[in-house]
Amino acid sequence: MKTKMWVIYWKELRETLRDKRSLGMLAMFTLFYPLMIGFMLHQGITKSTKTEREGIELAVIGGARAPTLMSQLAQKNITAKETAPMDEEAIGELLRSKKVPAVLRLPDDFTENYQAMRPARLEIWYDSASDRDRQRKDVEDVLEAYGANVANARLLAHGVSPAALTPILVQRYDTGTNASRSAVLIGSIIGILFFPAFMLSMSAAVDSTAGERERRSLEVLMAQPARTWELVCGKWLAASTLAIVGVTLELILAHLILGWLPLEELGMTWSLGWGQLLLVCAVTVPLALLGGALHVTLAMNSKSFKEAQTMISFVLLVPIIPGLVVSFMELKTAQWMYLVPMLSNQTLVTEMSKAGGIGALPFVLTFLCSAIPAVLIIAFASWRMKSERYVLAV
């Protein structure tokens, strides 16, 4: 009896591999998501290190009124470019051109107020809609440090210790590691890699069930000396094989990309080793089997190929919802999360990224929360296949 199931399996798998659409989808999802994640992180690293590599060019109006400030800006790799006086409209036009992240203007009364020890006003103009907000904050940090230095120098000149203005000194000690700080972000990024476990089996499942019904080949296959569960399991395993292979290759490619990127520039790290990755791939196999079981069962219950595709397209949204809810509500990791398919895989990777021991229970729960429903769904589909009305969709 097992032989008959595997005959059906190899028959469906060969037909699937002849389908260029299925192979194209496998290649697209295997490459697309890891490369997209790598590109996004690479852009973030490039953007965060751009200031250190290229420095900041700041437009300054009236910079000669504060030579010490100009020197302090230069020490922080900020080039103060002296600019002719401009009105508000001209400053706004300069900022919209994105040539500079901000414009620093020293009013005419700056020197007078500074020498009289009155607050000397500095104007910093910026565009909050610009993508160079971090550079503007770097400039503001220098201005705040400059103001603090001037205040300390004035207090010392009057015989007052600057420490008198700091009655409480707060010292902060962060015990968090790069792995723990980046675990949530990396976990949410990696979470999208588990979605193809449902996508990759859809085409093969629909074609081998609803498609065969429309082509009138399902009745011929049912007439063969094979039990219904052998027929259903053969189609189920053939459809799920694509998802298993695709997700495994996808996780391996993502692991290589994350290990290659200098995530330390973002205060992040990718701490998973090859052994841990293989465990993640192993507990992801039932998720792919669950996706194949859902698709095969729904497609068999559809009256046409088009109806099967439409129904499954709506069902594909269901596995994403728990992860979105947890992300939006910022829920802490709890035991029940390992009982929800796909969310359990995402939670598992997030906890493993913290570079701490999580024990064997999360792996067992992640494996079973997808494996048990997959077996039950296939058992239900095998039972329904015994009905002629169900097979003929009448």
C-alpha positions in Angstrom: 0.0 0.0 0.0 2.9 2.3 0.7 4.2 1.5 -2.8 1.0 2.8 -4.4 1.2 6.1 -2.4 4.8 6.6 -3.6 3.8 5.8 -7.2 1.2 8.6 -7.0 3.8 10.8 -5.3 6.4 10.4 -8.0 3.8 10.8 -10.7 2.5 14.1 -9.3 6.1 15.3 -8.6 7.2 14.6 -12.2 4.2 16.5 -13.6 4.9 19.4 -11.3 8.5 19.6 -12.3 7.4 19.8 -16.0 5.3 22.8 -15.1 7.5 25.9 -15.7 5.0 28.1 -13.7 5.6 26.1 -10.6 9.4 26.0 -11.0 9.4 29.7 -11.8 7.5 30.4 -8.6 9.9 28.2 -6.6 12.9 30.1 -8.0 11.3 33.5 -7.4 10.3 33.0 -3.8 13.5 31.3 -3.0 15.6 34.2 -4.2 13.3 37.2 -3.8 12.7 37.4 0.0 16.3 36.8 1.1 17.6 39.2 -1.5 15.0 41.8 -0.5 16.0 41.5 3.2 19.7 41.8 2.3 19.0 44.8 0.1 17.0 46.6 2.8 19.6 45.9 5.5 22.4 46.9 3.2 20.7 50.2 2.5 20.2 50.8 6.2 23.9 50.2 6.8 25.0 52.4 4.0 22.7 55.2 5.2 23.9 54.9 8.8 27.6 55.0 7.9 27.3 57.7 5.2 27.9 60.5 7.7 31.1 58.9 9.0 32.4 58.2 5.4 31.5 61.4 3.7 30.9 63.8 6.6 28.3 66.5 6.8 28.2 69.7 4.7 26.3 72.4 6.6 25.3 75.8 5.2 26.2 78.5 7.7 25.1 82.1 7.6 27.1 84.5 9.7 29.6 81.8 10.8 32.4 84.4 11.3 30.5 85.6 14.5 31.4 82.3 16.2 34.8 81.0 15.2 35.1 78.6 18.1 31.8 77.0 17.1 33.0 76.6 13.5 36.2 74.9 14.8 34.2 72.5 16.9 32.0 71.6 14.0 35.1 70.9 11.9 36.4 68.5 14.6 33.2 66.5 14.2 33.7 66.1 10.5 31.0 68.7 9.7 32.1 71.1 7.0 30.7 74.6 7.6 30.1 76.2 4.2 29.8 80.0 4.6 26.7 81.1 2.7 25.4 84.6 1.8 22.5 86.0 3.8 19.2 84.5 2.7 15.5 85.1 3.5 13.2 82.3 4.6 12.0 81.5 1.1 15.6 81.0 -0.2 16.5 78.9 2.8 13.5 76.7 2.2 14.4 76.3 -1.5 18.0 75.3 -0.5 16.7 72.6 1.9 14.3 71.2 -0.7 17.2 70.8 -3.1 18.6 68.3 -0.5 22.1 69.7 -0.9 22.5 70.3 2.8 20.7 68.6 5.8 20.3 71.9 7.6 21.1 75.6 7.5 22.7 77.3 10.6 22.1 81.1 10.8 23.7 83.3 13.4 21.7 86.6 13.8 23.4 90.0 13.7 23.0 90.4 17.5 24.7 87.0 18.2 28.1 88.6 19.1 26.5 91.3 21.2 24.4 88.9 23.3 27.3 86.4 23.6 29.7 89.0 25.0 27.0 90.4 27.3 26.5 86.8 28.6 22.9 86.8 27.5 21.4 83.9 25.6 22.8 84.1 22.1 20.2 82.9 19.6 21.2 80.3 17.0 18.7 79.4 14.2 18.8 75.9 12.6 16.6 75.4 9.6 15.8 71.9 8.4 13.2 70.0 6.4 11.5 67.3 8.6 10.3 65.5 5.4 13.9 65.0 4.3 15.7 61.6 4.7 18.8 63.3 6.2 17.2 63.9 9.7 20.0 61.9 11.4 22.6 64.3 10.1 20.6 67.3 11.4 20.6 65.7 14.8 24.3 65.2 14.7 24.6 69.0 14.1 22.3 69.7 17.0 24.4 67.5 19.3 27.5 69.6 18.5 25.6 72.8 19.2 24.4 71.5 22.6 28.0 70.4 23.4 29.2 73.9 22.4 26.7 75.6 24.7 27.6 73.4 27.6 31.3 74.2 27.1 30.7 77.9 27.1 28.5 77.6 30.2 31.2 75.7 32.1 33.9 78.2 31.0 31.8 81.1 32.3 31.2 79.4 35.7 34.9 78.7 36.1 35.7 82.4 35.3 33.4 83.4 38.2 35.0 80.9 40.5 32.0 78.5 40.4 32.5 74.8 39.8 30.4 73.5 36.9 29.8 70.4 39.1 27.5 72.6 41.3 24.9 72.5 38.5 24.9 68.7 38.5 23.7 67.6 41.9 22.8 64.2 40.6 24.9 62.1 38.2 23.0 59.3 36.5 25.2 56.5 35.2 23.6 54.0 32.9 24.7 50.4 32.4 23.2 48.5 29.5 23.5 44.8 30.0 21.8 44.1 26.7 23.9 42.6 23.9 23.7 43.3 20.2 22.0 39.9 19.8 19.2 40.7 22.3 18.7 44.2 21.0 18.4 43.1 17.4 16.4 39.9 18.1 13.0 41.5 17.7 13.9 43.3 14.5 15.6 40.3 12.9 12.8 38.0 14.0 10.2 40.2 12.3 12.4 40.4 9.2 13.0 36.6 9.1 9.3 36.0 9.7 8.5 36.8 6.1 10.7 33.9 5.0 8.2 31.4 6.4 5.3 32.6 4.3 6.4 30.8 1.1 5.8 27.5 3.0 2.1 28.2 2.1 2.7 29.9 -1.3 5.0 27.3 -3.0 2.6 24.4 -2.7 -0.4 26.2 -4.0 0.1 25.8 -7.8 0.9 22.1 -7.6 -1.9 21.3 -5.2 -4.6 23.1 -7.3 -3.4 21.6 -10.5 -3.3 18.0 -9.2 -6.8 18.2 -7.7 -9.2 20.8 -9.2 -7.2 20.9 -12.4 -7.4 17.1 -12.8 -11.1 17.2 -12.1 -11.6 19.7 -15.0 -9.4 17.6 -17.3 -11.4 14.4 -16.3 -8.2 12.6 -15.3 -9.1 12.4 -11.6 -11.9 9.9 -12.2 -9.4 7.7 -14.1 -6.9 7.9 -11.2 -9.7 7.0 -8.8 -10.5 3.9 -10.8 -7.0 2.5 -10.1 -6.5 0.0 -7.3 -5.4 2.5 -4.7 -7.1 3.6 -1.5 -8.3 7.2 -1.1 -5.7 8.0 1.6 -2.9 6.8 -0.7 -4.2 9.0 -3.4 -4.6 12.1 -1.2 -1.3 11.5 0.6 0.6 11.2 -2.7 -0.8 14.5 -4.0 -0.2 16.1 -0.6 3.4 15.1 -0.3 4.2 16.0 -3.9 2.8 19.5 -3.5 4.5 19.9 -0.1 7.9 18.9 -1.5 8.2 22.1 -3.4 7.4 24.2 -0.3 9.9 22.2 1.8 12.7 22.6 -0.7 12.0 26.2 -1.4 11.8 27.3 2.3 14.9 25.4 3.2 16.9 27.0 0.3 15.5 30.4 1.3 16.6 30.1 4.9 20.1 29.0 3.9 20.4 31.9 1.5 19.1 34.3 4.1 21.6 32.9 6.6 24.5 33.5 4.2 23.4 37.0 3.5 22.9 38.0 7.2 26.3 36.5 8.0 28.0 38.4 5.3 26.4 41.9 6.0 28.2 44.1 8.6 25.2 44.2 10.9 27.4 45.6 13.7 27.1 49.0 12.0 23.4 49.0 12.9 24.0 47.7 16.4 22.8 44.3 15.4 24.2 40.8 15.0 23.2 37.5 13.5 24.2 34.8 16.0 22.7 31.7 14.6 25.1 28.9 13.6 24.6 26.2 11.0 23.5 23.7 13.5 20.8 26.0 14.8 19.7 26.8 11.3 19.3 23.1 10.5 17.0 22.8 13.5 14.9 25.8 12.2 14.7 24.1 8.8 13.6 20.8 10.4 10.8 22.4 12.4 9.7 24.3 9.4 9.0 21.1 7.4 5.6 20.6 9.2 4.6 24.1 8.3 5.1 23.3 4.6 3.2 20.1 5.0 0.4 22.1 6.7 0.3 24.5 3.7 0.1 21.6 1.3 -2.6 19.9 3.3 -4.8 23.0 3.3 -4.3 23.6 -0.4 -5.1 20.0 -1.4 -8.2 19.9 0.8 -9.6 23.2 -0.3 -8.9 22.5 -4.0 -10.6 19.2 -3.8 -13.6 20.9 -2.2 -13.8 23.4 -5.1 -16.0 23.0 -8.1 -13.5 24.5 -10.5 -9.8 25.4 -10.9 -10.6 29.1 -10.7 -12.7 28.7 -7.6 -9.9 26.8 -5.9 -7.4 29.6 -6.7 -9.7 32.2 -5.4 -10.5 30.4 -2.1 -6.8 29.6 -1.4 -5.8 33.2 -2.1 -8.0 34.3 0.8 -6.8 31.5 3.0 -3.2 32.6 2.5 -3.9 35.7 4.5 -4.7 33.7 7.6 -1.2 32.7 8.7 0.0 36.3 8.5 -2.6 37.7 10.9 -1.2 36.3 14.2 2.3 37.7 13.4 0.9 41.1 12.6 -1.2 41.2 15.7 1.7 40.4 17.9 3.9 43.0 16.2 1.4 45.8 16.4 0.4 45.1 20.0 4.1 44.6 20.9 3.3 41.4 22.9 6.1 39.8 24.9 7.0 36.2 24.0 4.7 33.7 25.7 4.3 30.0 25.6 1.0 30.1 23.6 2.9 31.7 20.6 4.5 28.3 20.0 1.1 26.8 19.5 0.2 29.0 16.5 1.5 27.9 13.1 4.0 30.3 11.4 3.9 32.6 14.4 5.7 29.8 16.3 8.4 29.7 13.7 8.9 33.4 13.8 8.9 33.4 17.6 11.4 30.6 17.7 13.9 32.4 15.4 13.5 35.6 17.5 14.3 33.8 20.7 17.2 32.0 19.1 18.6 35.3 17.8 19.1 36.4 21.4 22.0 33.9 21.7 20.5 32.3 24.7 19.4 28.7 25.4 15.7 28.2 24.9 15.4 24.5 25.6 13.8 21.7 23.6 10.2 22.5 24.4 9.8 25.4 21.9 11.2 23.2 19.1 8.8 20.4 20.0 5.8 22.7 20.2 6.7 24.4 16.9 7.0 21.1 15.2 3.7 19.7 16.6 1.5 22.8 16.2 1.9 22.4 12.4 2.3 18.6 12.1 -0.9 17.7 14.0 -3.3 19.9 12.0 -1.7 18.8 8.8 -2.3 15.1 9.6 -5.9 15.9 10.7 -6.7 17.9 7.6 -5.4 15.1 5.3 -7.4 12.5 7.3 -10.5 14.6 6.7 -9.7 15.0 3.0 -9.2 11.2 2.7 -12.5 10.6 4.3 -14.3 13.0 2.1 -12.7 11.5 -1.0 -14.8 8.4 -0.4 -17.9 10.3 -1.5 -18.6 10.3 -5.3 -20.4 13.6 -5.0 -17.3 15.1 -3.4 -15.0 13.7 -6.1 -17.3 14.9 -8.9 -18.0 18.2 -7.2 -21.7 18.0 -7.7 
